[in-house]
Amino acid sequence: MKELIISFLSACFILLTSCGTSETKVAEPVNKVKPEIEKIWEEFTIEAPGNTMMDMKYSLKNISVNAGSWVRLNLVSMWYNF
């Protein structure tokens, strides 16, 4: 019985040690410095002319900007109710 346990443990040891690799992995640095990219401001002025709510329409139909740009919208209400 002792010989059976010793041969079983020897077989397990050989299987476990033969499955490993000899290559060592080098850890990469965690904090990579990202290059600072200058942000581009896209600025739009949108007016809403008209004397009543039914007459009001925005002066721009579509706004398209590049990905990653900063956007500034200036909303100007031209609603005069005298």
ABEGO torsion letter per residue (X at the ends): XAAAAAAAAAAAAAAAAAABBABBBBBBBABBBBBBBBBBBBBBBBBBBEABAAABBBABABBBBBBGBBBBBBBBBABBBX
